[in-house]
Amino acid sequence: VLGSALGYDKEKEHEIWDRVLQYCRDGAKTKDYVILDSTAFRNGKRMYYYDNLHESFDEMELVIFDVPLEICIKRDAMRDRHVPVEAITNQFNSFEEVSDEVKNSYTKITYIKNY
């Protein structure tokens, strides 16, 4: 939906995230599972999702993909639309380990080593 490195309209970010959260809430009413795919490399964003969605779900699982920077860059190179290497590197370097607050909020946290 977004992609700041690709030049999305920053002024519409709040409107877009409101819509994404509403899609998740709507899905909770009719689906067994809802997957919200986001980089969420900071604890603040992880808690944002939890705070805005936990009342709609019985359980919330956070999945962290543990992928080395070099692999991220190689995978991006195989895509049709590329993200600048600088943007990938900045996000990778900004990754925060899961905080105690996040650990105590989500039902389950799964780490996937994806090489």
PLY file of the C-alpha trace (Angstrom):
ply
format ascii 1.0
element vertex 115
property float x
property float y
property float z
element edge 114
property int vertex1
property int vertex2
end_header
0.00 0.00 0.00
2.73 2.41 0.92
6.41 2.58 0.14
8.08 5.84 1.07
11.17 4.88 -0.92
8.96 4.71 -4.02
7.49 8.16 -3.50
4.00 7.64 -2.05
2.03 10.67 -0.94
3.21 11.24 2.66
0.24 13.51 3.37
-2.15 10.59 2.83
-0.28 8.21 5.14
-2.77 8.54 8.02
-5.72 8.00 5.69
-4.07 4.95 4.13
-3.24 3.36 7.51
-6.79 3.99 8.74
-8.02 2.08 5.70
-5.55 -0.78 6.24
-6.59 -1.12 9.89
-10.26 -1.12 8.89
-9.60 -3.89 6.34
-8.05 -5.91 9.17
-11.01 -5.28 11.49
-13.44 -6.22 8.74
-11.46 -9.37 8.02
-11.58 -10.36 11.68
-15.36 -10.62 11.40
-15.37 -13.09 8.51
-11.96 -14.78 8.28
-10.03 -17.26 10.41
-6.77 -15.38 9.80
-5.81 -11.87 8.78
-2.25 -11.06 7.73
-1.01 -7.50 7.94
2.25 -7.30 6.00
4.47 -4.44 7.09
8.13 -3.79 7.73
7.30 -2.70 11.32
10.97 -2.65 12.23
10.38 -0.40 15.24
8.58 -1.28 18.45
6.41 1.83 18.20
4.86 0.57 14.95
4.43 -2.93 16.37
2.53 -1.46 19.31
0.54 0.79 16.96
-0.82 -2.32 15.24
-1.47 -4.04 18.55
-3.18 -1.03 20.14
-5.42 -0.51 17.11
-6.32 -4.14 16.42
-6.15 -6.32 19.54
-9.82 -5.81 20.42
-10.81 -7.30 17.05
-8.81 -10.52 17.47
-8.59 -13.34 20.01
-4.89 -13.72 19.27
-2.23 -11.62 17.58
1.05 -13.09 16.38
4.06 -11.03 15.37
6.34 -12.69 12.82
9.90 -11.40 12.49
11.88 -12.41 9.41
15.56 -12.54 10.32
17.20 -11.93 6.95
20.75 -10.62 6.46
21.10 -7.27 4.69
22.94 -8.80 1.74
20.05 -11.20 1.09
17.51 -8.36 1.31
19.43 -6.42 -1.33
19.78 -9.47 -3.59
16.06 -10.24 -3.34
15.16 -6.66 -4.13
17.32 -6.84 -7.26
15.13 -9.72 -8.49
11.92 -7.66 -8.20
10.33 -5.73 -11.04
10.16 -2.56 -8.93
13.28 -1.87 -6.92
13.71 -0.07 -3.64
16.88 2.05 -3.42
19.70 0.21 -1.64
20.04 3.18 0.71
16.40 2.78 1.82
16.86 -0.94 2.43
20.06 -0.30 4.38
18.46 2.46 6.47
15.52 0.24 7.42
17.80 -2.68 8.18
19.97 -0.51 10.43
16.88 0.94 12.13
15.53 -2.49 13.15
14.75 -2.67 16.87
14.85 -5.88 18.82
11.42 -6.75 20.20
10.81 -4.85 23.43
9.36 -6.32 26.61
6.20 -4.28 26.00
5.74 -5.91 22.59
6.58 -9.36 23.98
3.98 -8.93 26.71
1.31 -7.68 24.30
1.29 -10.12 21.40
0.01 -13.66 21.93
2.98 -15.13 20.11
6.19 -13.91 18.50
7.78 -16.08 15.83
11.26 -15.57 14.39
11.92 -16.99 10.93
15.49 -17.24 9.74
15.05 -16.78 6.05
18.20 -17.26 4.05
0 1
1 2
2 3
3 4
4 5
5 6
6 7
7 8
8 9
9 10
10 11
11 12
12 13
13 14
14 15
15 16
16 17
17 18
18 19
19 20
20 21
21 22
22 23
23 24
24 25
25 26
26 27
27 28
28 29
29 30
30 31
31 32
32 33
33 34
34 35
35 36
36 37
37 38
38 39
39 40
40 41
41 42
42 43
43 44
44 45
45 46
46 47
47 48
48 49
49 50
50 51
51 52
52 53
53 54
54 55
55 56
56 57
57 58
58 59
59 60
60 61
61 62
62 63
63 64
64 65
65 66
66 67
67 68
68 69
69 70
70 71
71 72
72 73
73 74
74 75
75 76
76 77
77 78
78 79
79 80
80 81
81 82
82 83
83 84
84 85
85 86
86 87
87 88
88 89
89 90
90 91
91 92
92 93
93 94
94 95
95 96
96 97
97 98
98 99
99 100
100 101
101 102
102 103
103 104
104 105
105 106
106 107
107 108
108 109
109 110
110 111
111 112
112 113
113 114
